[in-house]
Amino acid sequence: MTLPILVTGGTGTLGRRLVPRLTGTGYPVRVLTRHGRPDADGVRYVAGDLSTGTGVAEAVSGVGTIIHCAGGQKGDDVLTRNLVRAVSGTPHLVYISVVGADRVPVVSRTDRAMFGYFASKLATERVVEHSGLPWTTLRATQFHDLVFTLARQLGKLPVIPAPIGYHFQPVDTDEVAARLVELALGEPAGLVPDMGGPRTYTFAELIRQYLRATGRRRLLLPVPLAGGAARAVRDGGALAPEHAVGKRTWEEFLAERVGRPVA
């Protein structure tokens, strides 16, 4: 009997790439969603809310693997505790985290306001590790989609603040989805090697490329950021240059999104 694979966050940025890949593996696929929807394309959608635990027990019942992609800027550990509490049996729990979760210290109020995402991911990693379930955690660098969304939002401003010394190593979301499927179909492996994009860019480089590609002119204002977390990011704490395994570049992604070549 082939046990189902459950995806949390299956309708989000990563989940939308992940779920279609899973339907071709021969495993039944379920998606936990806060708002019910009809089953479609071989996927069963189960209504449930990780923040309250409502409906989660039904979603996890009888599954052999859980790929946990649900989360936000904070509180992921709470969601994950509710997920783990609802589990019966010992499904393989696969979690997507962020590169730098263990290297970007979030101590002060300023750190938490700017970099609370890293602390939330690290806390969730610990919940997964100590869940009593067989587990695998993959840390990835920032998705192209996230960088694009940030650039689009900042592009609306007349002057764009550009943190000094910040670098990003964007990775393609679809490539991360493919790696998660590979891990989910394999044996539990604990913390696996990081996954980063093929190139590293300064924050200003990414924004300027977006502005050129969309025909906008904006002033970039260099801004220094203080605090231990900011220092760790400047020192490369959120990068994985030794694991630059992604293939699709930011330029290729951006060209597809704006419909024109990007220099």
C-alpha positions as CSV (number, residue, x, y, z in Angstrom):
1,M,0.0,0.0,0.0
2,T,1.4,3.4,-1.0
3,L,0.9,5.9,1.8
4,P,-0.1,9.5,0.8
5,I,2.2,12.5,0.9
6,L,0.8,15.6,2.6
7,V,2.0,19.1,1.7
8,T,1.4,22.0,4.1
9,G,1.5,25.4,2.4
10,G,0.7,23.6,-0.9
11,T,-1.0,26.7,-2.4
12,G,1.9,29.0,-1.6
13,T,4.8,30.1,-3.7
14,L,6.8,26.9,-3.2
15,G,3.8,24.6,-2.8
16,R,2.4,25.5,-6.2
17,R,5.7,24.2,-7.8
18,L,5.9,21.2,-5.5
19,V,2.5,19.7,-5.7
20,P,2.5,19.1,-9.5
21,R,5.8,17.3,-9.2
22,L,4.5,15.0,-6.5
23,T,1.4,14.0,-8.6
24,G,3.8,12.3,-11.1
25,T,5.5,10.1,-8.5
26,G,2.7,7.6,-8.1
27,Y,2.0,8.6,-4.5
28,P,-1.5,9.9,-3.4
29,V,-1.1,13.6,-2.7
30,R,-2.9,15.7,-0.1
31,V,-2.7,19.4,0.5
32,L,-3.6,21.1,3.8
33,T,-5.3,24.4,3.1
34,R,-7.1,26.8,5.3
35,H,-9.9,27.2,2.9
36,G,-11.5,24.1,1.5
37,R,-11.5,23.5,-2.3
38,P,-12.6,20.7,-4.6
39,D,-10.1,17.9,-5.3
40,A,-8.4,18.4,-8.6
41,D,-5.6,17.0,-10.8
42,G,-5.2,14.0,-8.6
43,V,-4.8,16.1,-5.4
44,R,-7.0,15.8,-2.4
45,Y,-7.5,19.2,-0.5
46,V,-8.2,19.0,3.2
47,A,-9.4,22.0,5.1
48,G,-7.4,22.7,8.2
49,D,-5.7,25.5,10.2
50,L,-2.3,25.0,11.7
51,S,-2.6,28.0,13.9
52,T,-5.5,26.5,15.8
53,G,-5.0,22.8,15.0
54,T,-8.5,22.5,13.5
55,G,-8.7,19.8,10.8
56,V,-5.1,18.9,11.0
57,A,-5.6,15.5,12.5
58,E,-7.7,14.5,9.5
59,A,-5.1,15.9,7.1
60,V,-2.2,13.9,8.6
61,S,-4.2,10.7,9.2
62,G,-2.5,7.7,7.5
63,V,0.2,9.7,5.6
64,G,3.7,8.4,5.1
65,T,5.4,11.7,4.4
66,I,4.7,15.3,5.3
67,I,6.4,18.1,3.4
68,H,6.1,21.1,5.6
69,C,6.1,24.4,3.6
70,A,3.5,26.4,5.5
71,G,4.8,29.4,7.4
72,G,5.3,33.2,7.4
73,Q,7.5,35.8,8.9
74,K,7.0,34.5,12.5
75,G,5.3,31.9,14.5
76,D,6.3,28.9,12.3
77,D,7.4,27.0,15.4
78,V,3.8,27.2,16.8
79,L,2.3,26.0,13.6
80,T,4.8,23.1,13.5
81,R,4.0,22.1,17.1
82,N,0.4,21.9,16.2
83,L,1.2,19.8,13.2
84,V,3.4,17.4,15.2
85,R,0.8,17.0,17.9
86,A,-1.8,15.9,15.4
87,V,0.4,13.2,13.9
88,S,-0.2,9.5,14.7
89,G,2.4,7.1,13.5
90,T,5.8,8.0,12.3
91,P,5.6,9.8,8.9
92,H,8.8,11.2,7.4
93,L,8.7,15.0,8.1
94,V,10.5,17.1,5.5
95,Y,11.0,20.8,6.3
96,I,12.1,23.7,4.2
97,S,14.2,26.3,6.2
98,V,16.5,29.2,5.3
99,V,20.2,29.4,4.9
100,G,21.5,31.4,7.9
101,A,18.9,30.2,10.4
102,D,21.8,29.2,12.7
103,R,24.2,32.0,11.7
104,V,22.1,35.2,11.9
105,P,21.6,35.9,15.6
106,V,18.3,37.6,16.5
107,V,18.7,39.1,19.9
108,S,17.7,42.8,20.1
109,R,14.3,44.3,19.3
110,T,15.9,45.8,16.1
111,D,17.2,42.4,15.1
112,R,13.8,40.9,15.6
113,A,12.0,43.6,13.6
114,M,14.4,43.1,10.6
115,F,15.5,39.5,10.8
116,G,12.8,37.7,12.9
117,Y,12.3,35.3,10.0
118,F,15.7,33.7,10.7
119,A,14.8,33.1,14.4
120,S,11.4,31.7,13.5
121,K,13.0,29.2,11.1
122,L,15.6,28.1,13.6
123,A,13.0,27.6,16.3
124,T,11.0,25.5,13.8
125,E,14.0,23.5,12.9
126,R,14.3,22.5,16.6
127,V,10.7,21.5,16.8
128,V,11.2,19.3,13.8
129,E,14.4,17.8,15.2
130,H,12.8,17.0,18.6
131,S,9.5,15.9,17.2
132,G,10.2,12.2,17.6
133,L,9.5,11.7,13.9
134,P,12.0,10.7,11.3
135,W,13.0,14.1,9.7
136,T,14.8,15.9,6.9
137,T,15.5,19.6,6.8
138,L,16.7,21.6,3.8
139,R,18.0,25.1,4.1
140,A,17.7,27.2,0.9
141,T,18.7,30.8,0.1
142,Q,16.2,33.4,-1.0
143,F,13.8,32.5,-3.8
144,H,13.8,34.5,-7.0
145,D,10.1,35.1,-6.4
146,L,10.8,36.7,-3.0
147,V,13.5,39.0,-4.4
148,F,11.2,40.0,-7.3
149,T,8.4,40.8,-4.9
150,L,10.7,42.9,-2.8
151,A,12.1,44.7,-5.8
152,R,8.6,45.4,-7.1
153,Q,7.5,46.9,-3.8
154,L,10.6,49.0,-3.4
155,G,10.4,50.1,-7.0
156,K,7.2,52.1,-6.1
157,L,9.3,54.4,-3.9
158,P,10.9,57.6,-5.2
159,V,14.1,56.7,-3.2
160,I,15.0,53.1,-2.4
161,P,17.0,52.4,0.7
162,A,19.9,50.0,-0.1
163,P,21.5,48.3,3.0
164,I,25.2,48.6,2.7
165,G,27.1,45.3,2.4
166,Y,24.1,43.1,1.9
167,H,24.4,40.2,-0.6
168,F,21.8,37.7,-1.8
169,Q,22.2,34.4,-3.6
170,P,18.7,33.8,-5.1
171,V,17.7,30.3,-6.1
172,D,14.9,29.1,-8.4
173,T,11.8,28.1,-6.5
174,D,11.1,25.2,-8.9
175,E,14.6,23.8,-8.4
176,V,14.0,23.8,-4.6
177,A,10.7,22.1,-5.2
178,A,12.5,19.4,-7.2
179,R,15.0,18.9,-4.4
180,L,12.3,18.6,-1.8
181,V,10.6,15.9,-3.8
182,E,13.9,14.0,-4.0
183,L,14.3,14.3,-0.3
184,A,10.7,13.3,0.4
185,L,11.0,10.1,-1.6
186,G,14.3,9.2,0.1
187,E,15.2,8.1,3.6
188,P,15.1,10.6,6.5
189,A,18.5,12.4,6.4
190,G,18.4,15.0,9.2
191,L,20.0,18.3,8.2
192,V,21.1,18.0,4.6
193,P,23.5,20.3,2.7
194,D,22.3,23.8,2.0
195,M,20.9,24.8,-1.4
196,G,21.9,28.1,-2.9
197,G,21.5,29.9,-6.3
198,P,24.3,30.0,-8.9
199,R,25.4,33.6,-8.2
200,T,25.8,36.1,-5.5
201,Y,24.6,39.7,-6.0
202,T,24.7,42.9,-3.9
203,F,21.3,44.2,-2.9
204,A,21.9,47.2,-5.1
205,E,22.7,45.0,-8.1
206,L,19.4,43.1,-7.9
207,I,17.4,46.3,-7.5
208,R,19.1,48.1,-10.4
209,Q,18.6,45.1,-12.7
210,Y,14.9,45.1,-11.8
211,L,14.7,48.8,-12.4
212,R,16.4,48.6,-15.8
213,A,14.3,45.6,-16.9
214,T,11.0,47.5,-16.0
215,G,12.1,50.9,-17.4
216,R,12.1,52.7,-14.1
217,R,14.5,55.3,-12.8
218,R,15.0,55.5,-9.0
219,L,17.6,56.8,-6.7
220,L,19.2,54.2,-4.4
221,L,20.3,55.5,-1.0
222,P,23.0,53.5,0.8
223,V,21.8,52.8,4.3
224,P,24.0,51.3,7.1
225,L,22.2,48.9,9.4
226,A,23.4,48.2,13.0
227,G,23.1,45.2,15.2
228,G,24.4,41.7,15.4
229,A,22.0,40.2,12.9
230,A,22.8,42.9,10.3
231,R,26.5,42.3,10.8
232,A,26.1,38.5,10.3
233,V,24.2,39.1,7.0
234,R,27.0,41.5,5.9
235,D,29.5,38.8,6.7
236,G,27.8,36.3,4.5
237,G,25.7,34.5,7.1
238,A,22.7,34.1,4.7
239,L,24.8,32.8,1.8
240,A,25.9,29.4,0.7
241,P,28.7,29.9,-1.8
242,E,30.0,26.4,-1.2
243,H,26.6,25.0,-2.2
244,A,25.8,27.1,-5.3
245,V,23.9,24.2,-6.9
246,G,21.1,26.1,-8.5
247,K,21.2,26.5,-12.2
248,R,18.7,29.2,-13.1
249,T,20.1,32.7,-12.7
250,W,18.3,35.8,-11.5
251,E,18.7,37.3,-14.9
252,E,16.9,34.4,-16.6
253,F,14.1,34.5,-14.0
254,L,13.8,38.3,-14.4
255,A,13.7,38.2,-18.2
256,E,10.9,35.7,-18.1
257,R,8.9,37.7,-15.6
258,V,9.2,41.0,-17.5
259,G,9.1,39.5,-21.0
260,R,12.4,41.0,-22.3
261,P,16.1,40.1,-22.1
262,V,18.0,41.3,-19.1
263,A,21.6,42.4,-19.4
